């Protein structure tokens, strides 16, 4: 979906005041991604985490997951 800068400006003008900060932060991150460091998550995995990983892997191997390309296609069409 192509959008002009003017269309984007028009959309931003329609935002509620509470959403302006969120969108401004997103735009800043897109323009200057190196200014935003996300710290490495060094917390140990819990047993619940490990069980969720096992279940996800099992579902993936059984073909029960949705391909990213299918999701992207659905969102774009």
Secondary structure, 3 states (H helix, E strand, C coil): CCCCHHHHHHHHHCCCHHHHHHHHHHHHHHHCHHHCCCCCCCCCCCHHHHHHHHHHHHHHHCCCCCCHHHHHHHHHC
